[in-house]
Structures are given as structure tokens and as C-alpha cells.
């Protein structure tokens, strides 16, 4: 009888959010379709899974849900990092953040370039000495575009749908409205009457909530978890944890897991990590429990609530599927 690949026999996760790992789901021929870092993945309106890597032989890799390769494109994003899908007039579009070129580019789903957002130095909001390395973007219902400069100067820059500058906020620091690695940004539409921004502050182990015009509201503290971008699906928030506090205790380097929050922003499951534990209402330290992942960089959720995990610094490995059970 054929044995299961390593990792598939063990269910991971907690409560009603448990998963069966399929580590070989996204494997391709590296000689034909190589990857470097599998940075992020989104699902378009046709159910195709679109992933970005910083491998310029094929920056964009498109899978179907079975893990079959559909197509590839892109050779011009050496720092391909952030990938966002948005819909306008019934058509899907992508926003690509490149941390090497310091660009944010809007394209069609097959790679036609439509818009490149202006560099903040050209706008006069960055000095010559300020670094700009955009890691993520998000698009609001009115078309406004938010760019998180997560590897640069830690500002979030807001543009209108034409790419015209509106405002910026945040910056590097330890105050409540500042960031330490503003790695991700997403629009929270779970309350349609009160949309907000959820922005990663990875070095603070937290997500920070802001109004759509950049006013700080609150912080979701995730002790021990160096989270990447927040991903919304239904009433839940999902995120890849690039590493946990154990890395800093020199116990492990490959210390990633996935974390899932409920509609009240409370952690309810950590696939690959320790079970969420609360003492007097306070969430306790979370670390890796199962050595399945190596630096979870992003997650994508399909319509059956399966999770696809992209990894960074993981030996050029392909995405892992977590099948919801």
C-alpha cells in the first residue's frame, strides 16, 4: 500500500479549525518552473490560485485547486513580494509589490501592466535618505489603494484609484500608531457599515487597526507570533506566522505556523502551532508545535475553507495545502 507523504497523517489545528496537511500539493518541476521564495497567493474570481515568487524565470505561477499548473508569466520582478487581487467592473486585476525595484504595479491577471504608483520621493513625502521597499497593498471599496512600506520607512501611503497621492501615516517607532515592520495591509469589510484597515506590525507581534483615513483605533496583540499580512475570509482572519519567539531563544529557526482569529479578533486555532491559551483573558505566548512549516509568509483561503500556505526562506519549496476537516 502506498504510504502517505510525511506530514499528511497528522491533523493540525484546534477546535473546529483542524486541517490535514498536503505538503506535496504545489510541487512542480523546478527545472521548468522554479521558485525562490513563495511570497504570496490570492484566488481570483474563477477560483484560480495565483502566486508570486521572486524567481524571474516565472514570477507568477497559476494553479488550479488540485495543484495542477495552469500557466506562468512575469520575468521583471526580482523582488516580487506582495500580491493583491481586486475586482473592477467584473474583471480581476492584480497589484504587485517589488521590494527590490521599489515599485507597486497594477496588472491584468495575465500580466499586462496598467499602472505603476509613483515613488514617494517623487511625491515629496520621502527624503533622499528614506528607504522605500513596499511589501503589500490593499484596495478599498471606493478604489483607494493603500501601500505598506514594510521593509522601508514603515509608512502606509494612500492613493486614489487613479494612483494620485492622498495621504500617509504611521512610520517607524513603538507608539501605538507606529510600526515595526509594517509587512501587510488589508481592508476589513466584515462590518460593511464600518470598514477599517488592519495593518501588520510584525516586530510588535501585532495587527493594528486604523480608519480608512489613517487614524489609529486599536491593536490585536499576538504574543510570540511574527505575523505577515492579515487575510479575511468570512468572519475570520487568517495569517501566516513567519517565525515565533522561539527563534530568538535559539531553539529553532524554522518556527512558522498559521494563526486564525474569530469575528471578535480572538485567536481560536494555530495550525502547526501551540493551542491558543488565555489566562485572565490575556492570550499567552504562541510557538511552533509541529515541524511542518518553515517561515509561513502568506495564506490563501478557498471556498471550501482549505488553506494554501506560501513560505519564505524554505529551501525553494512550493506551497502546502491544508485541507479543512
Secondary structure as GFF3:
##gff-version 3
##sequence-region A 1 325
A	DSSP	beta_strand	11	14	.	.	.	ID=ss1
A	DSSP	beta_strand	17	22	.	.	.	ID=ss2
A	DSSP	beta_strand	38	43	.	.	.	ID=ss3
A	DSSP	beta_strand	49	53	.	.	.	ID=ss4
A	DSSP	beta_strand	60	63	.	.	.	ID=ss5
A	DSSP	beta_strand	69	73	.	.	.	ID=ss6
A	DSSP	beta_strand	80	88	.	.	.	ID=ss7
A	DSSP	beta_strand	91	98	.	.	.	ID=ss8
A	DSSP	beta_strand	103	108	.	.	.	ID=ss9
A	DSSP	beta_strand	113	116	.	.	.	ID=ss10
A	DSSP	alpha_helix	120	123	.	.	.	ID=ss11
A	DSSP	beta_strand	136	139	.	.	.	ID=ss12
A	DSSP	beta_strand	145	148	.	.	.	ID=ss13
A	DSSP	beta_strand	155	159	.	.	.	ID=ss14
A	DSSP	beta_strand	165	170	.	.	.	ID=ss15
A	DSSP	beta_strand	185	188	.	.	.	ID=ss16
A	DSSP	beta_strand	196	201	.	.	.	ID=ss17
A	DSSP	three_ten_helix	202	204	.	.	.	ID=ss18
A	DSSP	beta_strand	206	210	.	.	.	ID=ss19
A	DSSP	beta_strand	216	221	.	.	.	ID=ss20
A	DSSP	beta_strand	225	227	.	.	.	ID=ss21
A	DSSP	beta_strand	231	233	.	.	.	ID=ss22
A	DSSP	beta_strand	236	244	.	.	.	ID=ss23
A	DSSP	three_ten_helix	245	249	.	.	.	ID=ss24
A	DSSP	beta_strand	257	261	.	.	.	ID=ss25
A	DSSP	beta_strand	267	269	.	.	.	ID=ss26
A	DSSP	beta_strand	278	279	.	.	.	ID=ss27
A	DSSP	beta_strand	282	283	.	.	.	ID=ss28
A	DSSP	beta_strand	296	301	.	.	.	ID=ss29
A	DSSP	beta_strand	307	311	.	.	.	ID=ss30
A	DSSP	beta_strand	320	324	.	.	.	ID=ss31
###
